[in-house]
Amino acid sequence: MDKPRQNGDTWAESSPETWLELCMRFTPASIALAALLTTVSSAGLSQRPDAQISALSVEWQHAGTAARKAGNYQAATDALETALAVDPRNRSAYIELAQVARAQGLQGKAIRLYREALLLDPTDVGALVGQGEAMVEKGAIAKAKENLAQAQSVCKTDCAVVGKLAAAIEKGPPATVLSAKDGVAVPKAVATETP
């Protein structure tokens, strides 16, 4: 606050005090704003482009692929999840992890993982086809047809995988097999009176 005016005060005498007060009022806010702008601008400089995936993530992805091909799904899952922890932009690791989930019969998880890959690149034909095949295995034929249409519109060369999805849709979902745990309900006989 400005001090009250006294008889001998003039504008020239009180103005340095006013400017000093003014600077002191806005200094903390200007320092905070400068720190914020410095932080925001430096964060943009440290980010890598999307096409540049961490080499360590790619190594873990290759280890996961090898484990999946060997049939060791737990080791494959662990390696691929590590690859994604190192670099969450590794779209190929999402696709590989989805293939592991499909091999284990976890089509819902596979569909979600393919969706993560498609969020990174909506034009990935392999992810579209894989997700469509998982949808067919789950019984969601209408959704699989949407994926087929999208894959056909995106695919420009070597579209054999799109034909594979079309064949899977034509064939339909696999027949459901009952296990011993499922049990079959046996109808109870109605008791009748004997004459």
N, C-alpha and C positions, 0 to 999 in steps of 0.2 A: 504494500500500500504506500501511496505517496504520503509524505509527512504534510501536516497542515501548513498552509501558507502563513508566513509571519510578515510583519510590516516591511522589513528590509529585503525580503527575498524577491528575486527576479527570475525570469525564465532561464536565463543563461546559467545562473548558479545552480538551479535544481536539475537541469537537463542531464549532466553527467551522472548524477545519482539515478535518474530515471533510466538511462541507457544501461547502466550497470545492473540495475534490477531487472530490466528487460532481458538482458543476456543471461542472467542467472536463472530466470524462470524457464527459458527455452533450452538451455544447455543440456539437461538430462534427457529431454525428449529428442534432441538432435543427435546426441551420442547413441541413444537406443536405435534410432532410425538408421544411422550409419552402420551400426553393428548388424542390423537386420539385412540391409542391402548387401553388405560384404558377405554375409553367410549365404544368402540366396544366390548371389552371382558365382561364388566359388563352388557351390554344390553342382551347378550346371557344368562347370569345367571338368569335374571329376567323373562324370558319367561316361560309360562306353557306348558306342553305337550298338543298335540291336543286332547287327550282323556279326559282331565280334563276341563269340562265346568264350568263356574262360577255358584254357587248355586243361586245367585240372578237372573241370566238369566233363569235358569230352573224354578224358581218361576214364573217369568213373562210369560214364555211359558205355564205353567199349567193354569194360569189365562186366557190367550188367548184361550187355548183349551176349557176351560169351557164356555167362552163367545161365541165361535163359535158354540158349541153344543146347547147353549141357543138361537141361532139365532141372536145374537147381533154382527153383523159383524164389525161395527165401533170400538166397544170396543175390539174385538178380534184383529183387525188390530193394534190398538194402543198398546195393551199389547205385541203382538209379535214383533212389531218394537222396542219396548223398550228392549225386551229380546235380540234382535240382536244388539242394541246399546251397551248393557252391555257386550255382548260377541259375536262378529261376527262369531265365529266358531261353534255356536249352530246350527248344521245341522237340527235337529228336528224342530226348530223354523222356518227355511226356508220352510220346508215341510208343516208345519201347516199353515203358511201364504199363501202358494200356494193353499192349500185346501180352505181357506177363499176366495181367488181370484176366484177360480173356482165356488164356491157357488154364487158369485156375477156375474158370467158370464164373467169374465175377463180372458179368457184363455191365451191370450198373456202374461199378467203379471204372470200368474201361470207358464207358460213354462219357463220364465226367472228366477223365484224363484226356480223352480226345478233344473235349470241349476246351480244356486249358490250352492245348496245342493250337486249336483254331482261334483262340483269343489272340495268340501271338501272330498267327498268319492265317487269315480266313480263306486263303486260296490254296492251302496245302491239300492237294488231291489225296495223298496217302492218309491223312488224318480224316478227311471226309469219308473216304471209302471204309477205313477201319471202324469209324463210328457207325456208319451205316450197317456194316456186317454185325457189329455188336448189337445194334438195334434189332436186326433180323433174328439173331440168336435169342434175344429177350422177348421177341414177339411183337415189336413195335414196327410193323410193316409200313404204315403210313409215314412215319417219321423217316424211315430208311429210304422211302421213295423221294422224300424231300432232299435228303443227302445225295441221292443219285442224280437228281435234276441239277443240284448245285455243282456236283463234281463234273457232270457233263458240260455245263456251261463254262467251267474254269479250265478243264483239260484241253490242252492244245496239241501235245505230242505224246506218244506212247500211252494210250488210254486203255491198255489191257486191264488194268486194275479196276477201271470203271465197269468194264464188261463183267469182271468177276463179281462186283457188287450187284449188277443187274441179274446175273445168274443166281446169286444167293437169294435175292428178293423173289425171283420166279419160283425157286425151290420151296421157299417158305421157312418158317421156324422149325427147329428140330422137334421131333415127337417127345412128349414128356414121358419119362420113365419113372414108374413108382418104385420106391425102395422099400425095404422091410420096415423102416421107421414110419413111412407114410401110412401104412395100414389101409385096408379097404373096409369100409363099413358094410357089415353083413346085415341085411334086413331081418328083423325079428319076425318069427312066425306068429300069427295071431292065434291066440288060444281059442279053441272052439269047444263047445259043449258036446259031450257025447250023449246020444239018446238012450 
